[in-house]
Each structure stands twice: as structure tokens, then as C-alpha cells.
Amino acid sequence: MNRRMSPPDVETDATSPAGEEHGRVEELDWRVWMRELGRRQRRLREFLGLSQEQLARLAGVSQGAVSRLETARGLATPLLIVLKINTVLTRELRRLDPALLSTELHEAVELQAALSPSSGGLGFKDLPLTDDPDVEELLRLYRATPKHHRPGVLSVVRAMVAGLRAGALPPEGASEPE
């Protein structure tokens, strides 16, 4: 079978179109994507009043790395450099009065802050995946169940929900009526 590597190093089957199978990414023009990323980074840096040298020093990278990222000359820029620069830009944007930022930028900054290393160490904020943590557990249990047993699991859950709706089962932790 003919195999090739497509950005970002995703193994794909060259006989089928990209994105056709689960787990595959569509072909992107990575140069255009990097150019747009660099343009946005530069706009943010300039909005914050930082020089490339100042941003580089705060991020712990070279001024050349910032320049290559902003001008899209660094198609192979290591992810760590991008993350370091994004972390500094996010931190500096969060220091501004939120009224100065568009709603969209404010939301993006908050999301980026949640995905960036915390200032207290190397950890990341653990975002809830759902509003109800029990939904996450149900999904995890369902996926851990062998596929041929999943219809049975769904039948049990449906019967239990129907019983709860009808008032046939007491709430968890409640004593049975005598």
C-alpha cells in the first residue's frame, strides 16, 4: 500500500482522499496557516506594545524565533516555541482591562489561559468536558464495554430511566418504603 506523510506528520493512505477515514486530518495549506498564525501573533504583540526582543525574553526564546514565527519562515517551528510565545501573549492580554478586548478575543484568551501551563508550575487547568461529570463517566464506561455488549448496557440504562420516571425506584441512598 502506498503511504505518505501529510502535515503534521499524519500517516495517510495515498489511495483515498484525506479526511475520509476516522482519525485523519484533511489536507491543509500549512504555509498559509503559519502565515495567518504569524500575522495574528504580530498583531497581538504590537497591540500589547511589545517588541520582538521583549516578547522573546519573556517567553524564553530567541528574537529570531519570534521573527520566524511572525513572518512564516518557520514552518518547522517547534511546538514548544509556539506554546511559550502564546503563553506570554495570553498572560499579557489577561493583564489588560477586559473592556479593551473584543468579546471574541476575551473568550479566546480565557480558553488559551486554560490550555496554557499555569504560572505555578507545569500543570494545566483541567477543564470539565461536560456540565455534568457523571455524563463523562457514563461515556467512559460505555466505551470500556465490549461492542457486542453495548446494546445490553443501553437496554439496562433505558429500563432504569423508565423506572425512575415512573417512580418505581427510590432515589439513591433513600430507604425502601415499609
C-alpha positions as CSV (number, residue, x, y, z in Angstrom):
1,M,0.0,0.0,0.0
2,N,1.3,3.4,-0.9
3,R,1.8,5.6,2.3
4,R,2.8,9.2,2.6
5,M,3.2,11.6,5.5
6,S,1.0,14.7,5.3
7,P,1.3,17.7,7.6
8,P,1.5,17.5,10.5
9,D,3.2,14.1,10.2
10,V,-0.1,12.2,9.9
11,E,0.2,8.9,8.2
12,T,-2.4,8.6,5.4
13,D,-3.3,6.2,2.7
14,A,-2.5,7.9,-0.6
15,T,-5.2,5.9,-2.4
16,S,-8.1,7.7,-0.6
17,P,-8.8,11.4,-0.1
18,A,-7.7,13.0,3.1
19,G,-10.2,13.2,5.9
20,E,-12.2,10.3,4.6
21,E,-11.5,7.9,7.5
22,H,-11.9,8.5,11.2
23,G,-8.7,9.9,12.8
24,R,-7.4,11.5,9.7
25,V,-7.0,15.2,9.0
26,E,-7.9,17.0,5.8
27,E,-5.0,18.4,3.8
28,L,-4.2,21.9,4.8
29,D,-2.0,24.5,3.3
30,W,0.3,24.7,6.2
31,R,2.2,27.7,4.8
32,V,-1.0,29.8,4.7
33,W,-1.9,28.6,8.2
34,M,1.5,29.5,9.6
35,R,1.4,32.9,7.8
36,E,-2.0,33.6,9.4
37,L,-0.7,32.4,12.8
38,G,2.3,34.7,12.5
39,R,0.1,37.6,11.4
40,R,-2.1,37.2,14.4
41,Q,0.9,36.8,16.8
42,R,2.4,40.0,15.5
43,R,-0.9,41.9,15.8
44,L,-1.2,40.8,19.4
45,R,2.4,41.6,20.2
46,E,2.1,45.1,18.7
47,F,-1.3,45.6,20.5
48,L,0.4,44.8,23.7
49,G,3.3,47.3,22.9
50,L,6.0,44.6,23.0
51,S,9.0,44.4,20.7
52,Q,10.1,41.1,19.3
53,E,13.0,41.2,21.7
54,Q,10.8,41.8,24.7
55,L,8.4,39.0,23.8
56,A,11.3,36.7,23.2
57,R,12.9,37.5,26.6
58,L,9.5,36.9,28.4
59,A,8.9,33.7,26.5
60,G,12.5,32.4,26.9
61,V,13.1,32.1,23.2
62,S,15.3,33.9,20.7
63,Q,14.2,37.1,18.9
64,G,14.9,35.2,15.7
65,A,12.3,32.5,16.7
66,V,9.7,35.3,17.2
67,S,10.6,36.8,13.9
68,R,10.5,33.5,12.0
69,L,7.1,32.7,13.5
70,E,5.7,36.1,12.7
71,T,6.9,36.0,9.1
72,A,6.0,32.3,8.5
73,R,9.6,31.5,7.7
74,G,9.5,28.8,10.5
75,L,7.2,26.2,9.0
76,A,9.1,23.7,11.2
77,T,9.0,25.9,14.3
78,P,8.9,23.6,17.3
79,L,5.5,23.5,19.1
80,L,7.2,24.4,22.4
81,I,8.3,27.7,20.9
82,V,4.8,28.4,19.7
83,L,3.4,27.5,23.1
84,K,5.9,29.6,25.0
85,I,5.0,32.7,22.9
86,N,1.3,32.0,23.2
87,T,1.6,31.6,26.9
88,V,3.2,35.0,27.3
89,L,0.8,36.8,24.9
90,T,-2.1,35.2,26.8
91,R,-0.7,36.3,30.2
92,E,-0.1,39.8,28.9
93,L,-3.6,40.1,27.4
94,R,-5.2,38.9,30.7
95,R,-3.5,41.8,32.4
96,L,-5.4,44.3,30.3
97,D,-8.8,45.7,31.1
98,P,-11.2,43.2,29.6
99,A,-13.2,46.2,28.3
100,L,-10.4,46.8,25.8
101,L,-10.8,43.4,24.2
102,S,-13.5,42.2,21.8
103,T,-15.8,39.6,23.2
104,E,-14.3,37.0,20.8
105,L,-10.7,37.8,21.9
106,H,-11.6,37.8,25.6
107,E,-13.2,34.3,25.2
108,A,-10.2,33.1,23.2
109,V,-7.8,34.4,25.8
110,E,-9.7,32.6,28.6
111,L,-9.6,29.4,26.6
112,Q,-5.9,29.8,25.8
113,A,-5.2,30.5,29.5
114,A,-7.0,27.3,30.4
115,L,-4.8,25.4,27.9
116,S,-1.5,27.0,28.9
117,P,0.8,26.0,31.6
118,S,-0.2,27.6,34.9
119,S,2.0,30.2,36.4
120,G,2.5,27.9,39.5
121,G,4.1,25.1,37.6
122,L,3.9,22.8,34.6
123,G,0.2,21.8,35.2
124,F,-2.7,22.7,33.1
125,K,-6.2,23.6,34.2
126,D,-8.4,20.6,33.9
127,L,-11.4,21.8,32.0
128,P,-14.7,19.9,32.6
129,L,-15.7,18.1,29.4
130,T,-19.4,18.3,30.2
131,D,-21.5,20.3,32.7
132,D,-22.3,17.0,34.5
133,P,-19.2,14.9,35.4
134,D,-21.4,11.8,35.5
135,V,-22.0,12.1,31.8
136,E,-18.3,11.8,31.2
137,E,-18.2,8.7,33.4
138,L,-21.1,7.1,31.6
139,L,-19.4,7.6,28.3
140,R,-16.2,6.2,29.6
141,L,-18.0,3.1,31.0
142,Y,-19.9,2.7,27.7
143,R,-16.7,2.8,25.7
144,A,-15.0,0.4,28.0
145,T,-17.8,-2.1,27.3
146,P,-17.1,-4.6,24.5
147,K,-19.1,-3.6,21.4
148,H,-21.2,-6.7,21.4
149,H,-22.4,-5.9,25.0
150,R,-23.2,-2.3,24.4
151,P,-26.8,-2.9,23.3
152,G,-27.4,-4.7,26.6
153,V,-25.9,-1.8,28.5
154,L,-28.2,0.6,26.7
155,S,-31.2,-1.6,27.5
156,V,-30.4,-1.7,31.2
157,V,-30.0,2.1,31.3
158,R,-33.2,2.7,29.3
159,A,-35.1,0.4,31.7
160,M,-33.6,2.1,34.7
161,V,-34.6,5.6,33.4
162,A,-38.1,4.4,32.6
163,G,-38.4,3.0,36.1
164,L,-37.1,6.2,37.7
165,R,-39.6,8.3,35.6
166,A,-42.4,6.1,36.7
167,G,-41.4,6.4,40.3
168,A,-40.8,2.7,40.6
169,L,-37.3,3.0,42.1
170,P,-36.4,5.0,45.2
171,P,-33.7,7.7,44.9
172,E,-30.2,6.6,45.6
173,G,-29.5,6.4,49.3
174,A,-33.2,6.6,50.3
175,S,-34.6,3.8,52.4
176,E,-37.2,1.4,50.9
177,P,-40.9,2.2,52.0
178,E,-42.1,-0.3,54.6
